[in-house]
Amino acid sequence: MRTRLVAAAASLAALLAGCSSGGVYPATPLPASSTPAPTTSTTTGAAPACANPTASYQPDGLPGPGDLPAGSYMQAIRARGRLIAGVSADTLQLGARNPLTGQIEGFDIDMLRLVADAIFGDPSRIELRVITAADRIPVLANGTVDIVARNFSITCARWQQIAFSAEYYRSGQKVLVPLGSRAQTLSDLKDKRVCAPAGSTSLAKIGDFAGVIPVAAATHTGCLVLLQQGQIDAITGDDTVLAGLSAQDPYAKVTAAKAFTVEPYGLGIANSHPEFVRFVNAVLERAKRDGTWTRAYNTWLAGALGPAPAPPAAVYGRTP
């Protein structure tokens, strides 16, 4: 059984890696990679450049598809006929290609469909372009895409190059272990081998826990294969990524311990379009308020991470 699971995981990884574009629109060239009860309470007022990286632009209402402001970026997207978004195609539960339907789906994709629906009145008017993590800022800076949803942590350094929506998901680093393991966090894995992608902050964090043996792989999928082969004892990374790995392997689980880092996810948008950021923030506000956010969470993430928490509260006060 374990051998069949390893083969299945390798086949799935190969299939996902071979997919280059989502949606029904033709693929276009990408630039070279560079190296990188729910409530929505708000905080307003003047803010220093980055007193709080999660602070975004205050929304200014949510016009209907037929009432988009003249000259706005939303109107330009509507005139084009589709929203263009940068996404992952191999992060299960967030953005991954379904091998049966060929469609890219997940929690991140659902957030993008809400934006498309707000612009067009049709959530399917969206072109998904598969990008790497390193591509996220370049494709926004050069206008290749309108928006990026790819487990994109909001940081002060990134605000220097692009803009972010309000936080739409609060992730954090956790641990994935075999079903029979009693370990809950890295502190329980002294003298054990723990895998994370090479060059990642997750791999660096292992060094904070004395005695834990770090093992690097090219990707989290590579770590999963090592776990299935018995070459490592655990995997560490964002809880969202680990949820996808546990969905691939019924003999692995994400531990119930609280995350030991904080990773606020935002939708990335070019800093030249603050009106689009405000619009997207209004879309997210509505989704958090009317239960759409919770339904998306329960569809994609609850199986591995438990029932939906309250959506992350928006923070505003940033000025363009």
C-alpha positions in Angstrom: 0.0 0.0 0.0 2.8 2.4 1.0 4.6 1.7 -2.4 1.4 2.4 -4.3 0.9 5.7 -2.4 4.5 6.8 -3.3 3.9 6.0 -6.9 0.6 7.9 -6.9 2.2 10.9 -5.3 5.0 10.9 -7.8 2.5 10.6 -10.7 0.4 13.4 -9.3 3.4 15.6 -8.9 4.5 15.0 -12.5 1.0 15.7 -13.8 0.8 19.0 -11.9 4.3 20.0 -12.9 3.3 19.5 -16.6 0.4 21.9 -16.4 1.2 25.5 -17.3 -2.0 27.5 -17.5 -5.5 27.6 -16.2 -8.8 28.8 -17.4 -10.0 28.6 -21.0 -7.8 31.4 -22.4 -4.6 30.8 -24.3 -1.3 30.7 -22.3 0.9 33.7 -22.6 4.7 34.0 -21.9 5.8 34.8 -18.3 8.8 36.8 -17.4 11.9 35.2 -16.1 11.7 34.2 -12.4 13.4 36.4 -9.8 14.7 35.4 -6.5 11.5 35.7 -3.0 -19.8 34.6 14.5 -17.3 36.1 11.5 -16.5 39.8 11.8 -14.3 42.2 9.8 -13.5 44.9 12.3 -11.3 47.7 10.9 -8.7 50.1 12.1 -8.5 53.5 10.4 -6.4 56.6 10.7 -3.0 57.6 9.5 -0.4 54.9 9.6 3.4 55.0 9.2 4.8 53.3 6.1 4.7 49.9 7.6 3.7 50.0 11.2 1.5 47.0 10.5 2.2 45.1 7.2 -1.4 43.8 7.2 -2.8 47.3 7.0 -4.3 47.9 3.6 -6.5 50.6 1.9 -10.0 51.3 3.3 -12.7 50.1 0.9 -15.1 52.7 -0.5 -18.2 50.7 -1.1 -18.7 47.9 -3.6 -20.2 49.1 -6.9 -22.1 46.6 -9.1 -20.6 45.3 -12.3 -22.5 47.9 -14.3 -21.5 50.8 -12.1 -17.7 50.5 -12.0 -16.1 54.0 -11.8 -15.1 55.4 -15.1 -11.3 55.2 -15.7 -10.8 52.7 -12.9 -8.7 49.6 -13.2 -11.8 47.5 -12.6 -13.5 49.1 -15.6 -10.4 48.3 -17.7 -10.5 44.7 -16.6 -14.2 44.5 -17.5 -13.5 46.0 -21.0 -10.9 43.3 -21.5 -13.4 40.6 -20.7 -11.6 38.7 -18.1 -9.6 39.0 -14.9 -6.0 37.7 -15.2 -4.6 36.0 -12.1 -1.3 34.4 -11.1 -1.8 31.2 -9.2 -0.2 27.9 -8.2 -1.3 24.7 -9.9 0.4 22.3 -7.4 -0.6 23.5 -3.9 -3.5 21.2 -3.1 -6.5 22.8 -1.3 -5.2 26.3 -2.2 -4.6 26.2 -6.0 -4.1 22.8 -7.7 -5.1 21.3 -11.0 -7.8 18.6 -10.6 -6.5 15.7 -12.7 -10.0 14.6 -13.5 -11.5 17.9 -14.7 -8.3 19.7 -15.7 -9.4 22.8 -13.8 -7.3 24.6 -11.2 -9.3 24.8 -7.9 -8.9 25.5 -4.2 -9.4 28.2 -1.5 -7.2 30.8 -3.3 -9.1 30.2 -6.5 -12.4 30.7 -4.8 -11.2 34.1 -3.5 -10.3 35.1 -7.1 -13.7 33.9 -8.4 -15.3 36.3 -6.0 -13.4 39.2 -7.5 -14.3 38.1 -11.0 -17.9 37.9 -10.0 -17.9 41.4 -8.5 -16.5 42.8 -11.8 -18.4 40.8 -14.3 -21.4 39.2 -12.5 -19.8 35.9 -13.6 -17.1 34.1 -11.5 -15.9 32.2 -14.5 -14.6 35.3 -16.3 -11.1 34.6 -15.2 -7.8 33.5 -16.7 -5.5 31.6 -14.4 -1.8 31.8 -15.2 0.4 29.4 -13.4 3.4 31.1 -11.8 6.2 30.1 -9.4 6.6 31.7 -5.9 9.5 33.7 -7.3 7.3 35.1 -10.1 4.7 36.6 -7.8 6.2 40.1 -7.6 7.6 40.4 -11.1 4.3 39.5 -12.8 2.5 42.2 -10.8 5.2 44.8 -11.3 5.2 44.4 -15.1 1.5 44.1 -15.5 1.4 40.5 -16.7 -1.4 39.7 -14.3 -4.0 41.8 -12.5 -3.8 39.9 -9.2 -1.9 37.1 -7.5 -3.3 34.5 -5.1 -0.6 32.1 -4.2 -0.2 31.6 -0.5 1.4 35.1 -0.5 2.5 36.3 2.9 2.1 40.0 3.6 5.4 41.6 4.6 6.8 45.2 5.0 9.5 44.4 2.4 7.0 43.3 -0.2 4.9 46.4 0.4 7.9 48.3 -1.0 7.3 46.7 -4.4 3.6 45.9 -4.6 0.3 46.4 -2.7 -1.8 43.8 -0.8 -5.4 43.3 -0.1 -6.5 43.0 3.5 -5.5 39.7 5.1 -7.8 36.9 3.9 -6.2 34.0 5.6 -4.0 33.6 8.7 -1.6 30.8 8.1 1.3 29.6 10.3 4.0 26.9 10.4 3.0 23.5 11.7 4.1 19.9 11.5 2.9 16.9 9.5 3.6 13.5 10.9 2.6 9.9 10.3 -0.8 8.9 11.8 0.8 7.0 14.7 3.1 9.8 15.8 2.5 11.5 19.1 4.6 14.6 18.1 2.7 17.9 18.0 5.4 20.5 17.3 9.1 20.6 16.4 10.1 20.6 20.1 8.7 17.0 20.2 11.0 15.9 17.4 14.5 16.0 19.0 16.9 13.6 17.2 14.3 13.2 14.4 14.6 14.1 10.7 12.3 16.9 9.6 12.0 18.0 6.0 11.2 21.4 4.4 12.0 22.9 1.0 15.6 24.1 0.5 15.9 27.9 1.0 12.6 28.2 2.8 11.9 30.1 6.0 10.4 26.8 7.2 13.7 25.0 6.9 15.5 27.8 8.6 13.0 27.7 11.5 14.0 24.1 12.3 17.3 25.5 13.6 15.4 27.1 16.5 14.7 23.7 17.9 17.7 22.0 19.5 18.4 18.4 18.3 16.0 18.4 15.4 17.7 17.2 12.2 16.9 19.4 9.2 16.4 17.7 5.8 16.0 19.7 2.6 14.1 18.8 -0.5 13.3 20.7 -3.6 9.6 21.0 -2.8 7.1 20.0 -0.1 6.0 17.3 -2.5 9.5 16.0 -2.4 9.3 16.0 1.4 6.2 13.9 1.2 7.9 11.3 -0.9 10.7 11.1 1.6 8.1 10.7 4.4 6.4 7.9 2.5 9.8 6.2 2.0 10.6 6.3 5.7 13.6 8.6 5.1 12.3 11.4 7.4 10.0 11.5 10.4 8.0 14.7 9.8 7.5 17.7 7.5 7.1 21.3 8.5 5.6 24.3 6.6 2.5 26.5 6.4 -0.6 24.7 7.6 -2.3 25.3 4.3 0.5 23.5 2.4 0.5 20.7 4.9 -3.3 20.3 4.5 -2.7 19.6 0.8 0.0 17.0 1.7 -2.3 15.2 4.1 -5.0 15.1 1.4 -2.5 13.2 -0.7 -1.6 10.7 2.0 -4.2 9.2 4.3 -1.4 7.9 6.5 -0.2 11.4 7.4 -1.8 14.1 9.6 -1.3 17.8 10.4 -0.8 18.1 14.2 -3.4 19.8 16.3 -0.8 22.1 18.0 -1.1 25.8 17.5 1.0 27.3 14.7 4.4 28.5 15.9 4.8 31.3 13.3 2.3 33.8 11.8 1.9 34.1 8.0 -0.9 36.5 7.0 -2.0 35.9 3.4 -3.0 38.7 1.1 -4.0 39.1 -2.5 -1.2 40.8 -4.4 -2.0 43.7 -6.6 0.3 46.3 -8.4 0.9 49.4 -6.3 -0.2 51.6 -9.2 -3.8 50.5 -8.7 -4.9 51.5 -5.2 -8.5 51.7 -6.3 -8.4 48.1 -7.3 -7.1 47.2 -3.9 -10.0 49.1 -2.2 -12.4 47.2 -4.5 -10.9 43.8 -3.7 -11.0 44.7 0.0 -14.8 45.4 -0.3 -15.2 42.0 -2.0 -13.4 40.3 0.9 -15.4 42.2 3.5 -18.6 40.9 1.9 -17.4 37.4 1.7 -16.3 37.4 5.4 -19.6 38.9 6.5 -22.1 36.8 4.5 -20.5 33.4 5.2 -18.9 32.8 1.7 -15.4 32.8 3.2 -16.4 30.2 5.8 -18.0 28.0 3.2 -14.8 28.1 1.1 -12.7 27.3 4.1 -14.9 24.3 5.0 -14.8 23.1 1.4 -11.0 23.1 1.1 -9.3 23.3 4.5 -11.5 22.0 7.2 -10.8 18.3 6.5 -7.1 18.7 7.5 -7.2 21.8 9.7 -10.6 21.5 11.5 -13.7 23.7 11.3 -13.4 27.2 10.1 -12.2 29.9 12.5 -13.5 33.4 12.3 -12.1 35.1 9.2 -9.1 37.4 9.9 -10.2 40.9 10.8 -9.2 43.5 8.2 -6.9 46.3 9.2 -7.0 49.6 7.3 -5.3 53.0 7.5 -2.7 52.7 4.7 -2.6 55.5 2.2 -1.3 55.2 -1.4 
